[in-house]
Amino acid sequence: MVTVQDVRLRHADDPQDAEAYPHTAFLRAPRVRRCSVCLKRPAEQVVYNDDLAPSTPAFFCPECFALLHCDESGAPLPEAATLQAFPYFQE
């Protein structure tokens, strides 16, 4: 979203350096998406159409994803093979 607050013609007192424009008055703080299960750790995977997830899309940290979708040895469970899981990159 872009918000324009003040528009005016250039004045002699304005900086002549082109790098000074556009002037950024405010930047939103980066949003950290948390894991949908533990709500503590940052999400690293996004999963669509997962029956074990509370919603779709669901965001998982590596620990919670492994707890729900892998066996004790770390091998993926058979139902995990059909999941649409993608890496999630924070903004």
PyMOL Python script that loads the backbone (N, CA, C, O; Angstrom):
from pymol import cmd

cmd.read_pdbstr("""\
ATOM      1  N   MET A   1       0.841  -1.154   0.000  1.00  0.00           N
ATOM      2  CA  MET A   1       0.000   0.000   0.000  1.00  0.00           C
ATOM      3  C   MET A   1       0.898   1.233   0.000  1.00  0.00           C
ATOM      4  O   MET A   1       1.907   1.280   0.703  1.00  0.00           O
ATOM      5  N   VAL A   2       0.529   2.198  -0.773  1.00  0.00           N
ATOM      6  CA  VAL A   2       1.273   3.446  -0.863  1.00  0.00           C
ATOM      7  C   VAL A   2       0.343   4.571  -0.446  1.00  0.00           C
ATOM      8  O   VAL A   2      -0.787   4.662  -0.926  1.00  0.00           O
ATOM      9  N   THR A   3       0.820   5.427   0.448  1.00  0.00           N
ATOM     10  CA  THR A   3       0.059   6.576   0.897  1.00  0.00           C
ATOM     11  C   THR A   3       0.843   7.832   0.573  1.00  0.00           C
ATOM     12  O   THR A   3       2.011   7.955   0.943  1.00  0.00           O
ATOM     13  N   VAL A   4       0.211   8.751  -0.108  1.00  0.00           N
ATOM     14  CA  VAL A   4       0.840  10.027  -0.438  1.00  0.00           C
ATOM     15  C   VAL A   4       0.265  11.066   0.503  1.00  0.00           C
ATOM     16  O   VAL A   4      -0.948  11.266   0.548  1.00  0.00           O
ATOM     17  N   GLN A   5       1.150  11.739   1.268  1.00  0.00           N
ATOM     18  CA  GLN A   5       0.684  12.720   2.241  1.00  0.00           C
ATOM     19  C   GLN A   5       0.758  14.146   1.702  1.00  0.00           C
ATOM     20  O   GLN A   5      -0.236  14.872   1.732  1.00  0.00           O
ATOM     21  N   ASP A   6       1.906  14.543   1.218  1.00  0.00           N
ATOM     22  CA  ASP A   6       2.109  15.922   0.787  1.00  0.00           C
ATOM     23  C   ASP A   6       2.641  15.935  -0.636  1.00  0.00           C
ATOM     24  O   ASP A   6       3.628  15.270  -0.952  1.00  0.00           O
ATOM     25  N   VAL A   7       1.975  16.698  -1.484  1.00  0.00           N
ATOM     26  CA  VAL A   7       2.426  16.882  -2.858  1.00  0.00           C
ATOM     27  C   VAL A   7       2.555  18.376  -3.089  1.00  0.00           C
ATOM     28  O   VAL A   7       1.630  19.142  -2.819  1.00  0.00           O
ATOM     29  N   ARG A   8       3.714  18.781  -3.590  1.00  0.00           N
ATOM     30  CA  ARG A   8       3.925  20.192  -3.888  1.00  0.00           C
ATOM     31  C   ARG A   8       4.992  20.307  -4.961  1.00  0.00           C
ATOM     32  O   ARG A   8       5.680  19.336  -5.275  1.00  0.00           O
ATOM     33  N   LEU A   9       5.120  21.468  -5.504  1.00  0.00           N
ATOM     34  CA  LEU A   9       6.145  21.721  -6.508  1.00  0.00           C
ATOM     35  C   LEU A   9       7.506  21.831  -5.833  1.00  0.00           C
ATOM     36  O   LEU A   9       7.607  22.177  -4.656  1.00  0.00           O
ATOM     37  N   ARG A  10       8.528  21.535  -6.586  1.00  0.00           N
ATOM     38  CA  ARG A  10       9.888  21.610  -6.068  1.00  0.00           C
ATOM     39  C   ARG A  10      10.250  23.061  -5.777  1.00  0.00           C
ATOM     40  O   ARG A  10       9.901  23.973  -6.528  1.00  0.00           O
ATOM     41  N   HIS A  11      10.953  23.249  -4.673  1.00  0.00           N
ATOM     42  CA  HIS A  11      11.345  24.586  -4.222  1.00  0.00           C
ATOM     43  C   HIS A  11      12.857  24.684  -4.226  1.00  0.00           C
ATOM     44  O   HIS A  11      13.538  23.659  -4.228  1.00  0.00           O
ATOM     45  N   ALA A  12      13.377  25.845  -4.228  1.00  0.00           N
ATOM     46  CA  ALA A  12      14.834  26.054  -4.258  1.00  0.00           C
ATOM     47  C   ALA A  12      15.499  25.535  -2.989  1.00  0.00           C
ATOM     48  O   ALA A  12      16.676  25.175  -3.025  1.00  0.00           O
ATOM     49  N   ASP A  13      14.787  25.486  -1.880  1.00  0.00           N
ATOM     50  CA  ASP A  13      15.354  24.999  -0.614  1.00  0.00           C
ATOM     51  C   ASP A  13      15.365  23.471  -0.515  1.00  0.00           C
ATOM     52  O   ASP A  13      15.959  22.921   0.412  1.00  0.00           O
ATOM     53  N   ASP A  14      14.730  22.792  -1.438  1.00  0.00           N
ATOM     54  CA  ASP A  14      14.677  21.334  -1.409  1.00  0.00           C
ATOM     55  C   ASP A  14      16.036  20.748  -1.796  1.00  0.00           C
ATOM     56  O   ASP A  14      16.786  21.371  -2.548  1.00  0.00           O
ATOM     57  N   PRO A  15      16.357  19.557  -1.288  1.00  0.00           N
ATOM     58  CA  PRO A  15      17.626  18.916  -1.685  1.00  0.00           C
ATOM     59  C   PRO A  15      17.670  18.696  -3.195  1.00  0.00           C
ATOM     60  O   PRO A  15      16.669  18.313  -3.801  1.00  0.00           O
ATOM     61  N   GLN A  16      18.816  18.937  -3.791  1.00  0.00           N
ATOM     62  CA  GLN A  16      18.974  18.788  -5.232  1.00  0.00           C
ATOM     63  C   GLN A  16      19.358  17.360  -5.616  1.00  0.00           C
ATOM     64  O   GLN A  16      19.330  16.999  -6.792  1.00  0.00           O
ATOM     65  N   ASP A  17      19.717  16.553  -4.620  1.00  0.00           N
ATOM     66  CA  ASP A  17      20.130  15.170  -4.870  1.00  0.00           C
ATOM     67  C   ASP A  17      18.910  14.325  -5.220  1.00  0.00           C
ATOM     68  O   ASP A  17      17.945  14.283  -4.457  1.00  0.00           O
ATOM     69  N   ALA A  18      18.946  13.659  -6.353  1.00  0.00           N
ATOM     70  CA  ALA A  18      17.814  12.823  -6.781  1.00  0.00           C
ATOM     71  C   ALA A  18      17.626  11.612  -5.877  1.00  0.00           C
ATOM     72  O   ALA A  18      16.527  11.062  -5.820  1.00  0.00           O
ATOM     73  N   GLU A  19      18.671  11.181  -5.167  1.00  0.00           N
ATOM     74  CA  GLU A  19      18.575  10.025  -4.268  1.00  0.00           C
ATOM     75  C   GLU A  19      17.736  10.329  -3.025  1.00  0.00           C
ATOM     76  O   GLU A  19      17.341   9.409  -2.308  1.00  0.00           O
ATOM     77  N   ALA A  20      17.461  11.607  -2.763  1.00  0.00           N
ATOM     78  CA  ALA A  20      16.675  11.980  -1.587  1.00  0.00           C
ATOM     79  C   ALA A  20      15.184  11.726  -1.793  1.00  0.00           C
ATOM     80  O   ALA A  20      14.398  11.837  -0.852  1.00  0.00           O
ATOM     81  N   TYR A  21      14.795  11.389  -3.015  1.00  0.00           N
ATOM     82  CA  TYR A  21      13.384  11.205  -3.346  1.00  0.00           C
ATOM     83  C   TYR A  21      13.146   9.811  -3.884  1.00  0.00           C
ATOM     84  O   TYR A  21      14.048   9.269  -4.522  1.00  0.00           O
ATOM     85  N   PRO A  22      12.019   9.204  -3.677  1.00  0.00           N
ATOM     86  CA  PRO A  22      10.939   9.662  -2.813  1.00  0.00           C
ATOM     87  C   PRO A  22      11.339   9.539  -1.352  1.00  0.00           C
ATOM     88  O   PRO A  22      12.105   8.650  -0.981  1.00  0.00           O
ATOM     89  N   HIS A  23      10.828  10.413  -0.547  1.00  0.00           N
ATOM     90  CA  HIS A  23      11.125  10.428   0.882  1.00  0.00           C
ATOM     91  C   HIS A  23      10.207   9.427   1.593  1.00  0.00           C
ATOM     92  O   HIS A  23       8.984   9.511   1.490  1.00  0.00           O
ATOM     93  N   THR A  24      10.808   8.493   2.303  1.00  0.00           N
ATOM     94  CA  THR A  24      10.032   7.495   3.040  1.00  0.00           C
ATOM     95  C   THR A  24       9.800   8.005   4.452  1.00  0.00           C
ATOM     96  O   THR A  24      10.748   8.222   5.206  1.00  0.00           O
ATOM     97  N   ALA A  25       8.539   8.193   4.804  1.00  0.00           N
ATOM     98  CA  ALA A  25       8.197   8.711   6.122  1.00  0.00           C
ATOM     99  C   ALA A  25       7.945   7.593   7.126  1.00  0.00           C
ATOM    100  O   ALA A  25       8.121   7.792   8.328  1.00  0.00           O
ATOM    101  N   PHE A  26       7.534   6.414   6.647  1.00  0.00           N
ATOM    102  CA  PHE A  26       7.183   5.334   7.558  1.00  0.00           C
ATOM    103  C   PHE A  26       7.362   3.997   6.849  1.00  0.00           C
ATOM    104  O   PHE A  26       6.973   3.849   5.690  1.00  0.00           O
ATOM    105  N   LEU A  27       7.949   3.025   7.539  1.00  0.00           N
ATOM    106  CA  LEU A  27       8.035   1.652   7.053  1.00  0.00           C
ATOM    107  C   LEU A  27       7.415   0.746   8.095  1.00  0.00           C
ATOM    108  O   LEU A  27       7.707   0.859   9.286  1.00  0.00           O
ATOM    109  N   ARG A  28       6.558  -0.153   7.641  1.00  0.00           N
ATOM    110  CA  ARG A  28       5.920  -1.108   8.538  1.00  0.00           C
ATOM    111  C   ARG A  28       6.963  -2.089   9.055  1.00  0.00           C
ATOM    112  O   ARG A  28       7.851  -2.511   8.313  1.00  0.00           O
ATOM    113  N   ALA A  29       6.854  -2.445  10.309  1.00  0.00           N
ATOM    114  CA  ALA A  29       7.759  -3.439  10.887  1.00  0.00           C
ATOM    115  C   ALA A  29       7.499  -4.787  10.224  1.00  0.00           C
ATOM    116  O   ALA A  29       6.348  -5.133   9.956  1.00  0.00           O
ATOM    117  N   PRO A  30       8.561  -5.553   9.956  1.00  0.00           N
ATOM    118  CA  PRO A  30       8.354  -6.858   9.327  1.00  0.00           C
ATOM    119  C   PRO A  30       7.492  -7.766  10.202  1.00  0.00           C
ATOM    120  O   PRO A  30       7.655  -7.813  11.421  1.00  0.00           O
ATOM    121  N   ARG A  31       6.586  -8.473   9.566  1.00  0.00           N
ATOM    122  CA  ARG A  31       5.692  -9.376  10.290  1.00  0.00           C
ATOM    123  C   ARG A  31       6.311 -10.762  10.346  1.00  0.00           C
ATOM    124  O   ARG A  31       6.744 -11.300   9.327  1.00  0.00           O
ATOM    125  N   VAL A  32       6.348 -11.325  11.520  1.00  0.00           N
ATOM    126  CA  VAL A  32       6.876 -12.671  11.697  1.00  0.00           C
ATOM    127  C   VAL A  32       5.688 -13.614  11.809  1.00  0.00           C
ATOM    128  O   VAL A  32       4.906 -13.523  12.756  1.00  0.00           O
ATOM    129  N   ARG A  33       5.550 -14.514  10.852  1.00  0.00           N
ATOM    130  CA  ARG A  33       4.456 -15.493  10.870  1.00  0.00           C
ATOM    131  C   ARG A  33       4.873 -16.625  11.802  1.00  0.00           C
ATOM    132  O   ARG A  33       5.944 -17.207  11.632  1.00  0.00           O
ATOM    133  N   ARG A  34       4.048 -16.931  12.765  1.00  0.00           N
ATOM    134  CA  ARG A  34       4.322 -17.989  13.741  1.00  0.00           C
ATOM    135  C   ARG A  34       3.737 -19.314  13.279  1.00  0.00           C
ATOM    136  O   ARG A  34       2.853 -19.357  12.423  1.00  0.00           O
ATOM    137  N   CYS A  35       4.239 -20.381  13.855  1.00  0.00           N
ATOM    138  CA  CYS A  35       3.753 -21.727  13.582  1.00  0.00           C
ATOM    139  C   CYS A  35       2.283 -21.831  13.987  1.00  0.00           C
ATOM    140  O   CYS A  35       1.892 -21.329  15.041  1.00  0.00           O
ATOM    141  N   SER A  36       1.473 -22.476  13.158  1.00  0.00           N
ATOM    142  CA  SER A  36       0.040 -22.626  13.440  1.00  0.00           C
ATOM    143  C   SER A  36      -0.231 -23.601  14.575  1.00  0.00           C
ATOM    144  O   SER A  36      -1.331 -23.601  15.128  1.00  0.00           O
ATOM    145  N   VAL A  37       0.732 -24.425  14.932  1.00  0.00           N
ATOM    146  CA  VAL A  37       0.521 -25.437  15.972  1.00  0.00           C
ATOM    147  C   VAL A  37       1.008 -24.946  17.334  1.00  0.00           C
ATOM    148  O   VAL A  37       0.230 -24.884  18.285  1.00  0.00           O
ATOM    149  N   CYS A  38       2.291 -24.599  17.431  1.00  0.00           N
ATOM    150  CA  CYS A  38       2.842 -24.205  18.735  1.00  0.00           C
ATOM    151  C   CYS A  38       2.686 -22.707  19.015  1.00  0.00           C
ATOM    152  O   CYS A  38       2.736 -22.291  20.172  1.00  0.00           O
ATOM    153  N   LEU A  39       2.500 -21.905  17.985  1.00  0.00           N
ATOM    154  CA  LEU A  39       2.342 -20.449  18.099  1.00  0.00           C
ATOM    155  C   LEU A  39       3.543 -19.759  18.732  1.00  0.00           C
ATOM    156  O   LEU A  39       3.423 -18.637  19.223  1.00  0.00           O
ATOM    157  N   LYS A  40       4.700 -20.417  18.726  1.00  0.00           N
ATOM    158  CA  LYS A  40       5.893 -19.851  19.356  1.00  0.00           C
ATOM    159  C   LYS A  40       7.003 -19.585  18.351  1.00  0.00           C
ATOM    160  O   LYS A  40       7.525 -18.472  18.275  1.00  0.00           O
ATOM    161  N   ARG A  41       7.360 -20.593  17.590  1.00  0.00           N
ATOM    162  CA  ARG A  41       8.515 -20.482  16.689  1.00  0.00           C
ATOM    163  C   ARG A  41       8.089 -19.921  15.334  1.00  0.00           C
ATOM    164  O   ARG A  41       6.931 -20.061  14.939  1.00  0.00           O
ATOM    165  N   PRO A  42       9.022 -19.287  14.622  1.00  0.00           N
ATOM    166  CA  PRO A  42       8.704 -18.771  13.286  1.00  0.00           C
ATOM    167  C   PRO A  42       8.424 -19.909  12.309  1.00  0.00           C
ATOM    168  O   PRO A  42       9.048 -20.968  12.374  1.00  0.00           O
ATOM    169  N   ALA A  43       7.482 -19.674  11.410  1.00  0.00           N
ATOM    170  CA  ALA A  43       7.119 -20.680  10.407  1.00  0.00           C
ATOM    171  C   ALA A  43       8.184 -20.757   9.325  1.00  0.00           C
ATOM    172  O   ALA A  43       8.758 -19.743   8.925  1.00  0.00           O
ATOM    173  N   GLU A  44       8.440 -21.972   8.857  1.00  0.00           N
ATOM    174  CA  GLU A  44       9.386 -22.178   7.768  1.00  0.00           C
ATOM    175  C   GLU A  44       8.761 -22.948   6.615  1.00  0.00           C
ATOM    176  O   GLU A  44       9.365 -23.060   5.548  1.00  0.00           O
ATOM    177  N   GLN A  45       7.555 -23.484   6.815  1.00  0.00           N
ATOM    178  CA  GLN A  45       6.854 -24.202   5.751  1.00  0.00           C
ATOM    179  C   GLN A  45       5.393 -23.792   5.752  1.00  0.00           C
ATOM    180  O   GLN A  45       4.799 -23.540   6.801  1.00  0.00           O
ATOM    181  N   VAL A  46       4.830 -23.730   4.562  1.00  0.00           N
ATOM    182  CA  VAL A  46       3.389 -23.499   4.424  1.00  0.00           C
ATOM    183  C   VAL A  46       2.807 -24.732   3.743  1.00  0.00           C
ATOM    184  O   VAL A  46       3.347 -25.214   2.747  1.00  0.00           O
ATOM    185  N   VAL A  47       1.700 -25.242   4.289  1.00  0.00           N
ATOM    186  CA  VAL A  47       1.095 -26.481   3.802  1.00  0.00           C
ATOM    187  C   VAL A  47      -0.365 -26.210   3.465  1.00  0.00           C
ATOM    188  O   VAL A  47      -1.087 -25.574   4.233  1.00  0.00           O
ATOM    189  N   TYR A  48      -0.787 -26.703   2.307  1.00  0.00           N
ATOM    190  CA  TYR A  48      -2.175 -26.546   1.863  1.00  0.00           C
ATOM    191  C   TYR A  48      -2.900 -27.888   1.936  1.00  0.00           C
ATOM    192  O   TYR A  48      -2.310 -28.937   1.679  1.00  0.00           O
ATOM    193  N   ASN A  49      -4.179 -27.842   2.289  1.00  0.00           N
ATOM    194  CA  ASN A  49      -5.062 -29.012   2.323  1.00  0.00           C
ATOM    195  C   ASN A  49      -4.544 -30.122   3.231  1.00  0.00           C
ATOM    196  O   ASN A  49      -4.554 -31.293   2.850  1.00  0.00           O
ATOM    197  N   ASP A  50      -4.100 -29.765   4.409  1.00  0.00           N
ATOM    198  CA  ASP A  50      -3.602 -30.735   5.386  1.00  0.00           C
ATOM    199  C   ASP A  50      -4.723 -31.047   6.374  1.00  0.00           C
ATOM    200  O   ASP A  50      -5.240 -30.141   7.028  1.00  0.00           O
ATOM    201  N   ASP A  51      -5.103 -32.315   6.487  1.00  0.00           N
ATOM    202  CA  ASP A  51      -6.173 -32.719   7.399  1.00  0.00           C
ATOM    203  C   ASP A  51      -5.788 -32.559   8.864  1.00  0.00           C
ATOM    204  O   ASP A  51      -6.665 -32.404   9.713  1.00  0.00           O
ATOM    205  N   LEU A  52      -4.502 -32.593   9.177  1.00  0.00           N
ATOM    206  CA  LEU A  52      -4.050 -32.470  10.558  1.00  0.00           C
ATOM    207  C   LEU A  52      -3.878 -31.020  10.999  1.00  0.00           C
ATOM    208  O   LEU A  52      -3.702 -30.752  12.187  1.00  0.00           O
ATOM    209  N   ALA A  53      -3.926 -30.099  10.072  1.00  0.00           N
ATOM    210  CA  ALA A  53      -3.682 -28.693  10.380  1.00  0.00           C
ATOM    211  C   ALA A  53      -4.968 -28.008  10.837  1.00  0.00           C
ATOM    212  O   ALA A  53      -6.065 -28.424  10.465  1.00  0.00           O
ATOM    213  N   PRO A  54      -4.827 -26.962  11.642  1.00  0.00           N
ATOM    214  CA  PRO A  54      -6.015 -26.254  12.112  1.00  0.00           C
ATOM    215  C   PRO A  54      -6.698 -25.413  11.028  1.00  0.00           C
ATOM    216  O   PRO A  54      -7.877 -25.085  11.155  1.00  0.00           O
ATOM    217  N   SER A  55      -5.967 -25.062   9.969  1.00  0.00           N
ATOM    218  CA  SER A  55      -6.537 -24.272   8.882  1.00  0.00           C
ATOM    219  C   SER A  55      -5.735 -24.523   7.615  1.00  0.00           C
ATOM    220  O   SER A  55      -4.690 -25.172   7.649  1.00  0.00           O
ATOM    221  N   THR A  56      -6.230 -24.004   6.497  1.00  0.00           N
ATOM    222  CA  THR A  56      -5.463 -24.074   5.264  1.00  0.00           C
ATOM    223  C   THR A  56      -5.395 -22.675   4.676  1.00  0.00           C
ATOM    224  O   THR A  56      -6.448 -22.058   4.514  1.00  0.00           O
ATOM    225  N   PRO A  57      -4.274 -22.151   4.357  1.00  0.00           N
ATOM    226  CA  PRO A  57      -2.956 -22.750   4.516  1.00  0.00           C
ATOM    227  C   PRO A  57      -2.541 -22.765   5.989  1.00  0.00           C
ATOM    228  O   PRO A  57      -2.985 -21.940   6.788  1.00  0.00           O
ATOM    229  N   ALA A  58      -1.688 -23.715   6.318  1.00  0.00           N
ATOM    230  CA  ALA A  58      -1.152 -23.820   7.676  1.00  0.00           C
ATOM    231  C   ALA A  58       0.349 -23.560   7.616  1.00  0.00           C
ATOM    232  O   ALA A  58       1.027 -23.982   6.679  1.00  0.00           O
ATOM    233  N   PHE A  59       0.854 -22.867   8.617  1.00  0.00           N
ATOM    234  CA  PHE A  59       2.270 -22.525   8.690  1.00  0.00           C
ATOM    235  C   PHE A  59       2.902 -23.344   9.803  1.00  0.00           C
ATOM    236  O   PHE A  59       2.383 -23.393  10.918  1.00  0.00           O
ATOM    237  N   PHE A  60       4.034 -23.992   9.497  1.00  0.00           N
ATOM    238  CA  PHE A  60       4.679 -24.902  10.446  1.00  0.00           C
ATOM    239  C   PHE A  60       6.136 -24.531  10.673  1.00  0.00           C
ATOM    240  O   PHE A  60       6.843 -24.128   9.750  1.00  0.00           O
ATOM    241  N   CYS A  61       6.573 -24.677  11.926  1.00  0.00           N
ATOM    242  CA  CYS A  61       8.002 -24.676  12.216  1.00  0.00           C
ATOM    243  C   CYS A  61       8.501 -26.090  11.929  1.00  0.00           C
ATOM    244  O   CYS A  61       7.688 -27.011  11.858  1.00  0.00           O
ATOM    245  N   PRO A  62       9.799 -26.293  11.762  1.00  0.00           N
ATOM    246  CA  PRO A  62      10.300 -27.641  11.438  1.00  0.00           C
ATOM    247  C   PRO A  62       9.952 -28.690  12.499  1.00  0.00           C
ATOM    248  O   PRO A  62       9.676 -29.842  12.162  1.00  0.00           O
ATOM    249  N   GLU A  63       9.964 -28.300  13.770  1.00  0.00           N
ATOM    250  CA  GLU A  63       9.698 -29.259  14.836  1.00  0.00           C
ATOM    251  C   GLU A  63       8.258 -29.760  14.796  1.00  0.00           C
ATOM    252  O   GLU A  63       8.015 -30.963  14.895  1.00  0.00           O
ATOM    253  N   CYS A  64       7.310 -28.848  14.654  1.00  0.00           N
ATOM    254  CA  CYS A  64       5.895 -29.255  14.620  1.00  0.00           C
ATOM    255  C   CYS A  64       5.561 -30.017  13.344  1.00  0.00           C
ATOM    256  O   CYS A  64       4.761 -30.952  13.377  1.00  0.00           O
ATOM    257  N   PHE A  65       6.156 -29.634  12.230  1.00  0.00           N
ATOM    258  CA  PHE A  65       5.911 -30.356  10.988  1.00  0.00           C
ATOM    259  C   PHE A  65       6.394 -31.799  11.118  1.00  0.00           C
ATOM    260  O   PHE A  65       5.708 -32.726  10.688  1.00  0.00           O
ATOM    261  N   ALA A  66       7.578 -31.991  11.714  1.00  0.00           N
ATOM    262  CA  ALA A  66       8.110 -33.344  11.899  1.00  0.00           C
ATOM    263  C   ALA A  66       7.256 -34.147  12.877  1.00  0.00           C
ATOM    264  O   ALA A  66       7.054 -35.343  12.667  1.00  0.00           O
ATOM    265  N   LEU A  67       6.754 -33.522  13.932  1.00  0.00           N
ATOM    266  CA  LEU A  67       5.922 -34.238  14.894  1.00  0.00           C
ATOM    267  C   LEU A  67       4.626 -34.745  14.264  1.00  0.00           C
ATOM    268  O   LEU A  67       4.169 -35.842  14.587  1.00  0.00           O
ATOM    269  N   LEU A  68       4.036 -33.961  13.373  1.00  0.00           N
ATOM    270  CA  LEU A  68       2.759 -34.337  12.773  1.00  0.00           C
ATOM    271  C   LEU A  68       2.892 -35.227  11.536  1.00  0.00           C
ATOM    272  O   LEU A  68       1.998 -36.023  11.253  1.00  0.00           O
ATOM    273  N   HIS A  69       3.986 -35.103  10.806  1.00  0.00           N
ATOM    274  CA  HIS A  69       4.068 -35.735   9.491  1.00  0.00           C
ATOM    275  C   HIS A  69       5.216 -36.733   9.312  1.00  0.00           C
ATOM    276  O   HIS A  69       5.421 -37.236   8.207  1.00  0.00           O
ATOM    277  N   CYS A  70       5.962 -37.027  10.370  1.00  0.00           N
ATOM    278  CA  CYS A  70       7.073 -37.977  10.269  1.00  0.00           C
ATOM    279  C   CYS A  70       6.981 -38.997  11.397  1.00  0.00           C
ATOM    280  O   CYS A  70       6.417 -38.721  12.455  1.00  0.00           O
ATOM    281  N   ASP A  71       7.547 -40.186  11.153  1.00  0.00           N
ATOM    282  CA  ASP A  71       7.552 -41.200  12.212  1.00  0.00           C
ATOM    283  C   ASP A  71       8.750 -40.971  13.129  1.00  0.00           C
ATOM    284  O   ASP A  71       9.453 -39.969  12.999  1.00  0.00           O
ATOM    285  N   GLU A  72       8.981 -41.902  14.056  1.00  0.00           N
ATOM    286  CA  GLU A  72      10.053 -41.746  15.042  1.00  0.00           C
ATOM    287  C   GLU A  72      11.437 -41.673  14.414  1.00  0.00           C
ATOM    288  O   GLU A  72      12.328 -41.018  14.955  1.00  0.00           O
ATOM    289  N   SER A  73      11.630 -42.341  13.275  1.00  0.00           N
ATOM    290  CA  SER A  73      12.944 -42.336  12.627  1.00  0.00           C
ATOM    291  C   SER A  73      13.146 -41.112  11.738  1.00  0.00           C
ATOM    292  O   SER A  73      14.240 -40.911  11.210  1.00  0.00           O
ATOM    293  N   GLY A  74      12.093 -40.276  11.560  1.00  0.00           N
ATOM    294  CA  GLY A  74      12.217 -39.084  10.736  1.00  0.00           C
ATOM    295  C   GLY A  74      11.747 -39.265   9.310  1.00  0.00           C
ATOM    296  O   GLY A  74      11.793 -38.323   8.519  1.00  0.00           O
ATOM    297  N   ALA A  75      11.290 -40.479   8.961  1.00  0.00           N
ATOM    298  CA  ALA A  75      10.795 -40.744   7.611  1.00  0.00           C
ATOM    299  C   ALA A  75       9.373 -40.196   7.476  1.00  0.00           C
ATOM    300  O   ALA A  75       8.588 -40.307   8.418  1.00  0.00           O
ATOM    301  N   PRO A  76       9.026 -39.611   6.335  1.00  0.00           N
ATOM    302  CA  PRO A  76       7.672 -39.074   6.159  1.00  0.00           C
ATOM    303  C   PRO A  76       6.613 -40.167   6.215  1.00  0.00           C
ATOM    304  O   PRO A  76       6.818 -41.267   5.703  1.00  0.00           O
ATOM    305  N   LEU A  77       5.496 -39.861   6.831  1.00  0.00           N
ATOM    306  CA  LEU A  77       4.368 -40.782   6.868  1.00  0.00           C
ATOM    307  C   LEU A  77       3.724 -40.858   5.483  1.00  0.00           C
ATOM    308  O   LEU A  77       3.859 -39.920   4.697  1.00  0.00           O
ATOM    309  N   PRO A  78       3.024 -41.958   5.166  1.00  0.00           N
ATOM    310  CA  PRO A  78       2.436 -42.100   3.819  1.00  0.00           C
ATOM    311  C   PRO A  78       1.473 -40.972   3.448  1.00  0.00           C
ATOM    312  O   PRO A  78       1.461 -40.525   2.301  1.00  0.00           O
ATOM    313  N   GLU A  79       0.669 -40.507   4.403  1.00  0.00           N
ATOM    314  CA  GLU A  79      -0.270 -39.430   4.071  1.00  0.00           C
ATOM    315  C   GLU A  79       0.433 -38.090   3.844  1.00  0.00           C
ATOM    316  O   GLU A  79      -0.150 -37.180   3.254  1.00  0.00           O
ATOM    317  N   ALA A  80       1.670 -37.962   4.304  1.00  0.00           N
ATOM    318  CA  ALA A  80       2.431 -36.729   4.096  1.00  0.00           C
ATOM    319  C   ALA A  80       2.938 -36.611   2.660  1.00  0.00           C
ATOM    320  O   ALA A  80       3.319 -35.524   2.228  1.00  0.00           O
ATOM    321  N   ALA A  81       2.946 -37.702   1.930  1.00  0.00           N
ATOM    322  CA  ALA A  81       3.446 -37.664   0.554  1.00  0.00           C
ATOM    323  C   ALA A  81       2.518 -36.885  -0.367  1.00  0.00           C
ATOM    324  O   ALA A  81       2.961 -36.385  -1.400  1.00  0.00           O
ATOM    325  N   THR A  82       1.244 -36.772  -0.016  1.00  0.00           N
ATOM    326  CA  THR A  82       0.292 -36.070  -0.867  1.00  0.00           C
ATOM    327  C   THR A  82       0.113 -34.605  -0.491  1.00  0.00           C
ATOM    328  O   THR A  82      -0.677 -33.902  -1.121  1.00  0.00           O
ATOM    329  N   LEU A  83       0.830 -34.135   0.519  1.00  0.00           N
ATOM    330  CA  LEU A  83       0.687 -32.753   0.967  1.00  0.00           C
ATOM    331  C   LEU A  83       1.312 -31.780  -0.017  1.00  0.00           C
ATOM    332  O   LEU A  83       2.305 -32.090  -0.676  1.00  0.00           O
ATOM    333  N   GLN A  84       0.719 -30.610  -0.105  1.00  0.00           N
ATOM    334  CA  GLN A  84       1.298 -29.519  -0.876  1.00  0.00           C
ATOM    335  C   GLN A  84       2.043 -28.630   0.094  1.00  0.00           C
ATOM    336  O   GLN A  84       1.480 -27.665   0.612  1.00  0.00           O
ATOM    337  N   ALA A  85       3.326 -28.947   0.351  1.00  0.00           N
ATOM    338  CA  ALA A  85       4.147 -28.208   1.301  1.00  0.00           C
ATOM    339  C   ALA A  85       5.213 -27.433   0.552  1.00  0.00           C
ATOM    340  O   ALA A  85       5.861 -27.954  -0.355  1.00  0.00           O
ATOM    341  N   PHE A  86       5.387 -26.172   0.948  1.00  0.00           N
ATOM    342  CA  PHE A  86       6.340 -25.291   0.292  1.00  0.00           C
ATOM    343  C   PHE A  86       7.151 -24.536   1.354  1.00  0.00           C
ATOM    344  O   PHE A  86       6.655 -24.296   2.454  1.00  0.00           O
ATOM    345  N   PRO A  87       8.395 -24.163   1.027  1.00  0.00           N
ATOM    346  CA  PRO A  87       9.149 -23.324   1.964  1.00  0.00           C
ATOM    347  C   PRO A  87       8.460 -21.968   2.118  1.00  0.00           C
ATOM    348  O   PRO A  87       7.922 -21.428   1.150  1.00  0.00           O
ATOM    349  N   TYR A  88       8.476 -21.432   3.304  1.00  0.00           N
ATOM    350  CA  TYR A  88       7.871 -20.133   3.567  1.00  0.00           C
ATOM    351  C   TYR A  88       8.967 -19.140   3.896  1.00  0.00           C
ATOM    352  O   TYR A  88       9.769 -19.368   4.802  1.00  0.00           O
ATOM    353  N   PHE A  89       9.003 -18.051   3.171  1.00  0.00           N
ATOM    354  CA  PHE A  89      10.011 -17.022   3.375  1.00  0.00           C
ATOM    355  C   PHE A  89       9.344 -15.799   3.995  1.00  0.00           C
ATOM    356  O   PHE A  89       8.334 -15.304   3.494  1.00  0.00           O
ATOM    357  N   GLN A  90       9.921 -15.326   5.086  1.00  0.00           N
ATOM    358  CA  GLN A  90       9.380 -14.157   5.762  1.00  0.00           C
ATOM    359  C   GLN A  90       9.571 -12.921   4.911  1.00  0.00           C
ATOM    360  O   GLN A  90      10.494 -12.845   4.099  1.00  0.00           O
ATOM    361  N   GLU A  91       8.682 -11.943   5.105  1.00  0.00           N
ATOM    362  CA  GLU A  91       8.750 -10.680   4.362  1.00  0.00           C
ATOM    363  C   GLU A  91       9.950  -9.883   4.804  1.00  0.00           C
ATOM    364  O   GLU A  91      10.183  -8.787   4.296  1.00  0.00           O
TER     365      GLU A  91
END
""", "prot")
cmd.dss("prot")
cmd.show_as("cartoon", "prot")
cmd.util.cbc("prot")
cmd.orient("prot")
